[in-house]
Amino acid sequence: MLRIGINGFGRIGRAIFRNNIKKNAFKVVALNDINPDINNIAYQLNYDTLYGPLDEKYYTVNDHLCTNQDKIKVYHKQHVDAVPWENEKVDFVIDASGVLDNVLRAPRTLVKHNLKKVLITHSPEEVDFSMVLGANEKLLDLTKQHVLSTSICDATALGPVLTLIQEKFGIKNGYITTLHPWLNYQNLMDGPASSWSVPGTIYHHYTLGRSVIGNMIPKPTSAISATCKVVQGVTEEMIGSFSYRTPTAIVGSADITLNLQHWATKEEVLSLFVSAEKRQRWNIIRNNFEPLTSLDYKNSDFSAVVDHRWTDVLGHDLLKLVLWYDNEWGYSARVLDQVLYIEEKMREQL
């Protein structure tokens, strides 16, 4: 079984860990987080406001998180390359810190600590390959690509959907609006918009510093730039984007309008998605026809739930789609699948 180290134990790091408790995809043997209090790290893992408490709680012994089955070494280093991952015989490091400096340090981390791969849980430019399952996993070349991006929640949802549409009907152009729950670098009360990826800097999008309570905050989004990295034949010049940061804790949505190259009917679109759900390898697309709201999708481990109550085609070539996705749980579930897919491809090379 693969031995995994997780760098950064925030919302996504813990979601990956909790997903793995359920699926046992790999063995987490080391954690690194700048939080110096290991008891607080255990507390945040054991009790979660959104996903509830763990059935089996972790306790601390010196510098380890422990259960009856688990003993995980915990470090508190500032930089990913300062962690002695080789001491725990780590195969892959998943960098879930969100900090750009750790991305830049990933290549030296790989070599210095004799790792097989480093996976980055966002979509920076400074990686060898950005992958979204259901969109571009077949282009993975492990002989050349060692620092890999697992992309972002929005692209994980949008990528497979736009790939289906592009391959079947072709995309001329379009516009996508995402609605994303608040993130923990935002403010309860109005203040500066502090950067998470580059600590110490302030975003020039001042509205991000406004209170998350009660506000819908308009902002630019990296959803399309990340998506266009993984969808063949679709560029940022073809699709515009915009986002609201919503006063909600979990579950994102995307409102998609596309002009198609080839004529389509609503029935053909529905058939395309129903067929895709039946034949897919991973829990990527789920089709919904029920009258649900955002929290009904909490804990969904699908990349995208297509809400077909709103699916429509106007004039044979104007397509409307609405997606839902648990931006933490669904995304983290795909990170686990990516790790297993990479391991599978590595075995094929032996």
N, C-alpha and C positions, 0 to 999 in steps of 0.2 A: 504494500500500500504506500502511496506517495506520502512523503513527510513534508508538511507545509509550515511555513512561517508567515504570520500576518503582521505587517507593519502598519500601525495606526489602528486603534481599537475603538473608533467612534461608531456612528450609526451603521455604516456599511460594514466595517470590520466585524462588529458584533452580529449583524444580520447574516453575514457569511458563516460565522461560527455557529449560530443557532440553526441555520439551514443544514449545516453539516452534522449537527447532533441528530437531526431527523433522518438524514440520508446516508451518513457514514461513507461519504465519497472519498475521503482522505483522512490522514491523521495530522491534526494540528499539534506541533511539538514545541513551538516557540511563538511568543508574542512580543511586540515592541510598541510601547506607547509613551509619550512624553509625560503623562500623568505619573507622578512619583509615588502615588499611594496605591499599592497593590490591593489593599482591602477595598478601596473605592472602585477599582477596576472589576473586582469580583462582584461587588454590589450592583454595578451597572449591568453586568452580564446576567446576574440572577433575577433582577427585577426590571421589567420594561413596561412603561406606561401603555405603549401601543400593542405589544404582543404578549404581555402577561409574564408571570414568573416561570422560571424553568422548573420542570418536575424534579430534577435532581440538581441541587445547588452546588456550586463550586465554593470551596473554602481555600484558605491560603496557608501554606507552610513555607516559611522563609520567602524565597523568591519564586515560588511555584503556585499555580492554580491547580487544585486537586479535586477529584472525586474518587470513588472507589475504583474506577476504571482508568482515570486520566491523571497525568502529572505533566503540566505544561510550564516550561521555563518562561519567565517574564523579565523583559529588559525595559530600561527607561532611557534609551539613547535618543539624542536629538536628531541624528541622521541615520538613514537606513544602512549606509555602508559601515557604520560604527558597531553594528550588532554582530557578534561572532556566530553567525548562522551555522557555520560549519561544525561548531561544538555540538549542535543538536542534529547533525546530519540532514539538514534541510535540503529538499530537492527544488521546490519552488518557493519564492517569496511573493506573496500577494501584498502589494503596496496599496493600502486603503487609507493612507494619510491625507490624500488630496493636496499635498504640498508639492509645488513644482520643483523645489530643490531636490526632493527625493527622486523625482523622475530623472533629473539630470545626473544624479549619482547612481542610477540603476545599472548602467553598463559596467562601471567599476565594481559595484556590489556583486554583479554576476561573476566576474573574474576573481575578485579578491576572496570570495567566500565559496568558490567552486559550486555555484548553483547551476541548475539546468535551465531554468527560465525565471524571469521576473514578470509578473503581471501587474498592470496599473489599472486601478478601478476608476479611471475617467478617460478623457480623450485628448491628451496632449499631442503636439506635433512630434515631440522628441522620442518616438518609439519606432520599432522596426515594422510593426503591423498593428492595425486596429481591426478587431474581429467582432462581429455580431452573428450569433448562430441564427440560421435561417436566411442569412443575407450573403455572406462572403466567406464562410469557413472553408470552402473548397480551395481558396487561394492561399491558405496557410502554407508556408514553406519553412519548416523548422530547421533546415540546414543553414538558412540565412537570417531567420527572424528569432530573436532571443528575448528582447524586451517587448512585451506584447501589451496592447491596450485592450481591456475588456469593455471599452466604450462607456457610455452613460445610460441612465435609465430611459431617457427619451429616445435615443437612437436604438436601444435594444428593442423598444416597442415599435418605432417607426420603420426601422430598417427592413425587417421581414415583410411588413405590409407594403411598403413602397416597392420592394423587390418583386412581390407577386404582381402588383399592378403594372410595373414597368415591363415585366416579361410577357404579360398577357395582352395588354392594351397599349403600352407605351405611354410615357408621360411627356406632355408638351411643356407645361408649366403649372404653377399652382401657388397656394399659400397655406401655411400651417400655423395655427395658434395653439400653444401649449398652456396648460394650467397646472402649475407645479406647487405642491405644498411648501410651507416654510422650511427653511434649513437652519441649522443651529448657529450659523454665524450671523443671523439676523437679530434684530433688537426687539425686546418687549416694549421699550419706549423709544421715541425718536432719538437718533444719535448718528454718528458717522457710520458709513457703510464699510465695515472692515473686511478686508480680503482674507479668505481662508487659504487659498493656494499660494499667495505671497504674503505671509504674515508681516504686519507692520505697515502695510500700504492701505490706502483708502480708495474704494471704487469711485470712479467719476460718475457713475450712475447713482446720484445722491438719493434717489427715491428708495433704493434698497436699504437705506439707513432708517427709513420710517418704521413705525411700530407694526409688527406683524398682526397685532390684535385688531380685527375689524377692517383692515385695509386690504384691498386688492391692489397690488403694486405692479404697474406696467414696467417691463424691462426687455432688453434684448435677450436672445437665447442662443446657446451654442448647439441647440438640438439639430439644426439643419446642417451646420458645418460638420458635426460628428456623424450624422446620418449619411451625408454625401461621401464620406470616406469609405463606406461599406456597401453602398448601392451602386451597381455598375450602370453607367450611362446617365446618372442624375447628378447635376451640379448645383452649386449655390446660386448661380445665375438663373436657374430654372425655377427655383422655389424660394419664395420669400417666407419670413418667419417673424414671430412676435410671441411674447409670453406674458402671462400674469402670474406673479407669485401670490398665491391665495392664502387666506387666513384659516387654513386647515392643516392638520398634522400629517396626513398620509394620503396616498393615492393621487396619481397624476392623471391628466386627460389630454388628448390632442384632438383638435378640430381641424379636419383636413379638407381642402378644396383643391381638386386637380382638373386641369384640362387635359383630356386624353388625346393621343395621336390617332387612335382607331375607335370607331363607334362601339358603344357597349350598351347593354340594357341592365336594369337593376337585377333582373333574374340571373344574368350572366355573372355579375359581380358576386351575388350571393352564392352561386354555385362554385365560383372560384375559391371563396373562403371556406365553404363547407368541405370541399374536396381537400384543401390544404390542411385543415384540422385533422382529417381522417388519416392522411398519409404521413404526417410529420413525425420526426424521430424524437424531438424534445417537446416540452410543454411551451410552445411558442405562441400559437394563435388559438384563441378560444372564441367561439361565436356566441353572442348573447342576444336573446330576443325578449327577455323579461324586463319589466319596468323597475330597474335597480338604480340606486344612488351610489355615490362614491365609496362610502364605507362598506358597502356590500362586496367590494373588491379587495378589501384589506385581507392580507394573507394569501392572496392569489399568487401562485408561482408561475403563472403564464406571463410571457413577455408582453403580450397585448391582448386585451379582450375587445373585440370589435362589437360595438353596440349597434346592432342592425335595425333598431327602431328608427335610427336616423340615416341609415344608408339610403342614398337616392342618386339617380342619374337624370339630369336635365338636358334636353336637346341632344341626347345620344352621346355627348362627349364631356359633360361637366359632372364630375363625381364628387359626392359628399360622403365623408366617413367620420365617425367619432370613435376614438379609442379610450380605454381605461387601462391603467397599470399601477400596481403597487410599486412605487418607486424605490422602495427598500427591499421588500421580500422577493418580488418577481425578478428584479435585477440581480439580487444576490444568488437566487436559484440558478440563473444562467451562468454566473461566474463559476459555480460548482460544475456545471455541465461543460464549460469551456476547459476547466482543469482536466476533467476526465477525457475530453476529446483530444487535448494536446498529448496526454499520456498515451492514448490509443495510437496516435500518429507516430509518437516516438517509438513505440513497440514495433510498429510496422517497418520502421527503418532499420531495426536490428537484424 
